[in-house]
Amino acid sequence: MSAKYFMQEMNDLNNEGKTLLYPRMELQERCCLTELAERVAAGSTYGVGEVKGIILQMTSWMSWMMAQGRPVKIDGIGTFTPALELKEGKERERADGSGTKRNAMSIKVGNINFRADKELIRETDRLCRLERSKKKSARHVSRYTPEERLAQAKKYLALHQTMNIGAYCAITGLGRGAAGKELKRWSETPDSGIGTSGWGTHKVYVLKSPGA
């Protein structure tokens, strides 16, 4: 069975008013735990219920490990790392020491960052057979100006400790590619108020003091 792709039209942030086309997979119905367990069981001596039980036990222990501050690496799959954020309504602690100090009761695990193992990417690519979809390219156009999007990002970060590209897409209406480029531009612009933390697939965006 082939997977389908279409060309996604996105704004070219380096050339105002121009667009570029990027390949994007047309996603189908999501694979659930039961289907995955059935396929694993079919190639092993384990029953479907046993496979599901093992996966659920693994998930439980992964949560426990990450709750201790330990990233979980599964060879051939990838690395899972917990990410913290402030609870809703809690003000950010200021770098200059003024204002309210945030304690553990103000912080929660807000996300789990995942970095895929290169072998998983290579194997997925090896098995993938692509054909072009009849779906027309759709352009993500934000109804906000860049200045309004920057203000929205700062407002979001005033309530959350970090922001990823997906969150920026949701609040601005930009496509993922355009959002990533714009956030990179903000983070490299002095006095924008947007900085970065982490690296690679674990990179997130944070508030920074003007001139920092």
N, C-alpha and C positions, 0 to 999 in steps of 0.2 A: 504494500500500500504506500502510495506517495503522499508526502506532505505538500501543501500548497503555500506559495508565497505571493505577495503583491508588492508593488513599489509604493512606499509611503512618501508623500510630499511633505516637506518640512521647510520652514524658513531658514535661509542661509544667513546666520548672524554676522558673517564677515562681509556680506554684500546686501545692504538694505534693499528690500523690495524684490529680491531674487529667491528662488526656492531650489532645493535639491531633492533628488529621489534616493531613498534608502530601501534595501530589501527588508521585508518584514514577514514573518511566518503567520499564516492564517491559522489561528489556534482552533482546535476542535473540542469535543466534549472532554472534560477533565477526567483523568484516570483516578478512581477511588481506591481506598485500601482493599476492599473486597476483590476487585478485579486484579490488583497487583498481587495479592496473596494467592489467588487462583492460578495465575501464571507461574509464580514461583513454585507452588505446590506441584504443578504439572511436570516440572522438571526435577523433582526431588522425591524423597521418601516421606516427606512430611505432609500432613493433612492441611487443608485450608485454615481450619481453626487454629492449628498449632503455629502456622506462619503468622497469622494475624496476632496471636498472643505474643510471639517473639517480638514483632515490630512494636506493639504497644508497650511491652516491657522495656524495650530499647529506648522508646520515646520518654518513658518515665524516668529512666536513669540518666538520659541526656539532660533532662530538665534539672535533675538533682545536681549533676556535675556543674552545669552552667550557673546554677544558683550559688555554688561555692566560688565562682569567679574563674572557672576552668573552661576554656574553649574545648569543643569536642571535635576531633578529627577522625573521619571515617575514610580509610584508604579507598580510593576508587569512587567516592561520592563527593566529599568536600569537608570544609571546616565550618562549624557553627559557633558564633561568638555572641554573647549577650551584650546588649547596648542599653544604657541607662538614659532616663529623661526625667525632668521634673513632673510631678503630678499636676493635674489640671488646676489652674488658679494660683499656683505657687510662683512667686517672683524669683527671677534669677539672682543668684548671689553675685555681687559686684567684685571685680578684680582688685579694686582699690581698698577693699576691706570695709567699706561703708555699707549700711543697709543690713537687712536680716541675713543671718547665717543659715544656710540650709542644712538640716539634719537628715538622718536616714528616713524619717517619717515623711519627708517631702519628696523622696525620690523613688522611682519604680523602674523595673525592667520594661522598657517601652517597645523593644523590638529584638529580634534575633537576626543578626547579619549572617549571610551564607556566602561562602566563597567556594565555587565548584572546583573539584579536583580536575586537573588538566586531562587526566585519563578519561573521566566521564564526558568531558567535552569532545575529546577525540573520538570516543566510541559512538557518541550520539551522531557526530558528523559522518562517521563511517557507515552507519546504518541508514542515514537520511537520504531519501531519494526525492528530489524536489521537482515540482511542475508548477508552471505559472497559473495563478488563480484568475478567474474572470472578474474578480472583485476590482472595482475601480479604486484608484488611489484616493485616499482622503487626506485632506490637508488640515493639520492642527493650527488653527489661527486663534490667538488670544485676543479677547476683546479689551484687554488692558494695555496701557502704554508701558514701556520698560520701567519708567519711574514708579508707576502704580504697582507693578509686579515686585519691585524692590521693597516698596512699603509693605506689601502683603507678606513678603518673606520675613521682614523684621517683626511684623506683628505676630506671625506664626512662632518665631523663635523667642518671642517674649513669653510665650506660654509653654513652649517645649524646649528641652535642652538642645536638641539637634534636629536637623531637617535633612532628608535625603531627596534624591531627584524625583522619586515617585510622589512625595508630598508636594514638591514644588509644581509638578505637573497638575496635581489635583486643584491647587489653589489659584493657578494662573491660566490653565487651559492650554498651555504649550505642550507639544509633543515631547517625548523623552529626549530625543537628540537635541532639539532646540533648547530644552530646559537645562540639559547638562552643559551646553556651551555657554548659555547665559549665566548660570551659576559660576562657572569657571571664570567668566569675565568679571562678575561681581567680586569674587574672592581675590582677584588680582588687581582690583581697582582700589587705590588708597581712599580712605574715608567712606567707602561704601557701607561699612558696618557689617559686612559678611566675611567670615573667615572659614577655614576648614580644619577638620580634625580627622586623624586616621589616614589611611592610604589605600590605594587600589579599590577593590570592591567594598572595603570597609570605610571608605571616605564618607564623611558627613559634613554638613555645613552648620556653622555656629555663629553667634553674634560676636563681634569684636569691637573694641573701643575705637573711635575715630582716630586715625593716624597710626594705629597699631600695626 
